[in-house]
Amino acid sequence: MRSCLAVTLGIAVSLLALPAIADEPTFFSESKPMFDNCGDGSLAKAQNEGITLGFSQNPPEAWLDEKTKQPNGIDWDINKAALDWMGVKTIKVEWMPWESQVPALLSKRTDVIAGNIHHTAERDKVISFSGPAYWYGPIIVVAKGNPLGVKTYEDLKGKQVGSISGSAADYYLRKIGVATTPFKTEIDELQSLNQGRLQAVLEDDLVYLEFAKNNPSNNLEPLWSIAVPDDIINGGGYGMARFAMRKEDCTLRSAYTQALAELRANGHVSYILRKYGLSDRNLVLFKLAP
């Protein structure tokens, strides 16, 4: 008995002598259970009658091929794969400016905001969200050489900063006190900066990369060294990319969520991301600058 006690005391002393373990990180949960209305007929209706997806022209996320009149892009491919998994065969697409997406959904002009959309406190009050599809982050873009010496998001105060009206970037900039110049399309926004009519833009990194690919002689510089602030990710609109439905359409939302989980697990989402020049980095939330 004494030997057992000695061993026990020895273990206790050894444990006390171990170096302190670093504080555990805090993990932010964007979604809460949203099953209050399950049992509704929204999924069955989509399977039997078809579904209407709302998109905005925003390569590489979504765009309409003028020659074929067919939708293309990351979000189209993911939605199409998810709907195939759900057994929804008839798909109609409505194209509209981004700021029209929520009104169109609520008025039942569309059934899904299929161009990816992020949780914000304001949006959570009126619409509901699928599970995660993929991730991308914001990037501050300035003229080459960064002549204004922008080093933080706070440095954008007092500058001429462009953003897309109704976007997460626009919401965040206004929240931290930056007066924005609103645009309806990313091309107009980035071209305005490229031509010297703006001093900075806060835009999705994948949108900037698409612009740079198509305009190799541009005069822009992305500030990759500026880390993404926690509060623009955790509830600020740049968490995981998702799709949105009306709050009452619980079975449709649940089916979307499971479909996206299956597509992420079986490699389908990874394949789509790579197809459009992204990588498996975009499968998970990534806070640090590359």
C-alpha positions in Angstrom: 0.0 0.0 0.0 2.9 2.3 0.8 4.5 1.7 -2.6 1.2 2.5 -4.4 0.8 5.7 -2.4 4.4 6.6 -3.2 3.9 6.0 -6.9 0.7 8.1 -6.8 2.4 10.9 -5.0 5.3 10.7 -7.5 2.9 11.0 -10.5 1.2 14.0 -8.9 4.5 15.8 -8.3 5.6 15.0 -11.8 2.3 16.5 -13.2 2.7 19.6 -11.1 6.2 20.0 -12.5 5.1 20.0 -16.1 5.2 23.3 -18.0 1.9 25.2 -18.1 -0.2 24.3 -21.2 -1.1 27.3 -23.4 -4.6 28.6 -23.2 -7.0 26.7 -25.4 -8.2 28.7 -28.4 -11.8 30.0 -28.6 -13.8 28.6 -31.4 -16.7 30.7 -32.9 -19.9 28.9 -34.0 -21.7 30.8 -36.7 -24.8 28.5 -36.8 -27.2 27.4 -34.3 -29.8 24.5 -34.7 -32.5 25.7 -37.1 -35.0 22.8 -37.1 -38.0 24.6 -35.7 -40.1 24.2 -38.8 -38.9 20.9 -40.1 -41.7 18.8 -41.6 -42.5 21.6 -44.1 -42.8 20.7 -47.8 -40.0 22.9 -49.3 -37.7 20.0 -50.3 -40.5 18.0 -51.8 -41.7 21.0 -53.7 -38.2 21.5 -55.1 -38.0 17.9 -56.1 -41.4 17.8 -57.7 -41.7 21.3 -59.2 -38.1 22.6 -59.5 -36.2 25.4 -57.8 -35.2 29.0 -58.6 -31.6 30.1 -57.8 -30.6 33.7 -57.3 -27.2 34.7 -58.7 -25.3 37.9 -59.3 -22.6 38.2 -62.0 -19.4 37.8 -60.0 -16.6 35.7 -61.6 -15.2 33.3 -60.6 -18.1 32.7 -58.2 -20.8 32.9 -60.8 -21.4 34.4 -64.3 -23.5 33.9 -67.4 -21.7 32.7 -70.5 -23.0 35.0 -73.2 -22.4 32.5 -76.0 -24.1 29.4 -74.4 -26.4 31.3 -72.1 -25.4 28.9 -69.4 -24.3 29.7 -65.8 -20.7 29.0 -64.8 -18.6 29.4 -61.7 -17.7 28.0 -58.3 -21.1 28.6 -56.8 -23.1 27.3 -59.8 -21.1 24.1 -59.8 -21.5 23.5 -56.1 -25.2 24.3 -56.2 -25.7 22.0 -59.2 -23.9 19.2 -57.5 -25.9 19.7 -54.2 -29.2 19.7 -56.1 -28.2 16.6 -58.0 -27.6 14.9 -54.7 -30.9 16.1 -53.4 -32.8 14.8 -56.4 -33.8 18.3 -57.7 -33.9 18.0 -61.5 -35.5 21.3 -62.7 -33.3 24.4 -62.0 -34.2 28.0 -63.0 -31.7 30.9 -62.6 -32.5 34.5 -61.9 -29.7 37.1 -62.3 -29.8 40.3 -60.3 -27.6 42.9 -58.5 -26.3 41.6 -55.2 -28.4 44.1 -53.1 -31.6 42.5 -54.6 -30.8 39.0 -53.4 -32.5 39.1 -50.0 -35.6 40.9 -51.2 -36.0 38.5 -54.1 -35.7 35.5 -51.7 -38.2 36.9 -49.2 -40.7 37.8 -52.0 -40.4 34.2 -53.4 -39.0 35.4 -56.7 -36.2 32.9 -55.8 -35.9 30.0 -53.5 -32.1 30.1 -52.8 -29.5 32.8 -52.6 -27.1 30.6 -54.6 -24.3 33.1 -54.9 -22.4 32.4 -51.6 -23.5 34.5 -48.7 -22.2 34.8 -45.1 -23.7 35.0 -41.7 -24.2 38.5 -40.2 -26.3 39.5 -37.3 -28.6 41.5 -39.6 -29.1 38.7 -42.1 -29.7 36.1 -39.4 -32.8 38.1 -38.4 -34.5 37.6 -41.8 -33.0 34.6 -43.6 -31.5 31.2 -42.8 -28.3 29.6 -43.9 -27.1 26.2 -45.2 -24.1 24.5 -43.7 -20.6 25.5 -44.9 -19.6 25.2 -48.6 -16.1 26.7 -48.7 -14.1 29.7 -47.5 -12.4 32.8 -48.9 -11.3 36.0 -47.2 -11.1 39.7 -47.7 -8.1 41.5 -49.1 -7.2 45.2 -49.1 -6.1 46.3 -52.5 -4.3 49.6 -53.2 -2.2 51.2 -56.0 1.2 49.6 -56.6 3.8 50.6 -54.1 1.1 51.3 -51.5 1.7 55.1 -51.7 -0.6 55.8 -48.7 1.3 53.3 -46.4 -1.8 51.3 -45.5 -0.8 48.8 -42.8 -4.1 48.0 -41.0 -7.9 48.1 -41.7 -8.0 51.2 -39.4 -5.7 53.0 -41.9 -8.6 53.1 -44.4 -10.4 55.8 -42.4 -10.4 59.0 -44.3 -9.5 57.3 -47.6 -11.6 56.9 -50.8 -12.4 53.2 -50.4 -14.6 51.2 -52.8 -16.9 48.3 -51.8 -19.9 46.5 -53.2 -23.1 47.8 -52.0 -24.7 45.4 -49.5 -21.6 43.2 -49.2 -19.9 42.0 -46.1 -16.9 44.2 -46.9 -19.1 47.3 -47.1 -20.9 46.4 -43.9 -17.5 45.9 -42.0 -16.0 49.1 -43.4 -19.0 51.2 -42.3 -18.9 49.4 -38.9 -15.3 50.6 -38.2 -16.0 54.1 -39.4 -14.8 54.0 -43.0 -16.9 56.0 -45.5 -17.2 53.9 -48.6 -17.8 54.6 -52.3 -20.5 52.0 -53.3 -20.4 50.0 -56.5 -22.8 47.5 -58.1 -20.1 45.3 -59.8 -16.6 44.2 -58.8 -15.2 45.0 -62.3 -16.3 48.7 -62.0 -14.9 48.9 -58.5 -11.5 47.4 -59.3 -11.2 49.4 -62.5 -11.9 52.6 -60.7 -9.0 51.8 -58.3 -6.8 50.8 -61.2 -7.5 54.1 -63.0 -6.8 56.2 -59.9 -10.4 57.2 -59.0 -10.2 55.4 -55.6 -7.4 55.0 -53.1 -8.3 51.5 -51.8 -10.7 48.7 -52.2 -11.8 45.9 -49.8 -12.7 42.9 -51.8 -12.9 39.1 -51.7 -9.5 37.6 -52.4 -10.8 35.3 -55.1 -12.4 38.3 -56.9 -9.1 40.2 -56.9 -7.3 37.1 -58.2 -9.7 36.8 -61.0 -9.3 40.4 -61.9 -5.5 40.2 -61.8 -5.6 37.1 -64.0 -7.7 38.9 -66.6 -5.8 42.2 -66.3 -2.1 41.2 -66.0 -0.8 44.8 -66.6 -2.9 46.3 -63.8 -1.5 48.9 -61.4 -2.9 47.3 -58.2 -1.2 45.7 -55.2 -2.9 43.3 -52.8 -1.8 43.7 -49.2 -1.5 40.0 -48.3 0.6 40.8 -45.2 -2.3 42.4 -43.4 -3.9 39.6 -41.3 -7.7 39.2 -41.5 -9.2 40.7 -38.3 -11.1 38.2 -36.1 -14.2 40.4 -36.0 -14.6 40.4 -39.8 -14.7 36.6 -39.7 -16.5 35.9 -36.4 -19.9 37.3 -37.2 -18.6 40.0 -39.5 -19.5 38.4 -42.8 -16.4 36.6 -43.8 -16.9 33.3 -42.2 -17.6 30.2 -44.2 -19.4 30.7 -47.6 -22.9 29.3 -47.5 -26.2 29.6 -49.3 -29.4 31.1 -48.0 -33.1 30.2 -47.8 -36.2 31.5 -46.2 -36.5 30.6 -42.5 -39.6 28.5 -43.0 -38.0 26.2 -45.6 -36.4 23.9 -43.1 -36.4 20.6 -45.1 -34.7 22.3 -48.1 -32.1 23.9 -45.8 -31.4 20.6 -44.0 -31.0 18.8 -47.3 -28.6 21.5 -48.6 -26.6 21.2 -45.5 -26.2 17.5 -45.7 -25.5 17.7 -49.4 -22.7 20.1 -48.8 -21.3 17.9 -46.1 -21.3 14.9 -48.4 -19.7 16.9 -51.3 -16.9 18.2 -49.0 -16.3 14.8 -47.6 -16.1 13.0 -51.0 -13.8 15.5 -52.6 -16.3 17.1 -55.0 -16.0 20.6 -53.5 -12.2 20.3 -53.6 -12.4 19.4 -57.3 -14.6 22.4 -58.0 -12.3 24.8 -56.1 -9.3 23.5 -58.0 -11.1 23.8 -61.3 -11.4 27.6 -60.7 -7.8 28.1 -59.5 -8.4 27.8 -55.7 -7.0 25.1 -53.5 -7.8 23.0 -50.4 -6.8 26.0 -48.4 -10.3 27.2 -49.3 -12.0 24.2 -47.7 -11.5 25.6 -44.2 -11.5 29.0 -42.4 -8.0 30.5 -42.7 -7.4 33.6 -40.6 -3.7 34.3 -41.3 -2.3 36.0 -44.3 -0.8 33.6 -46.9 
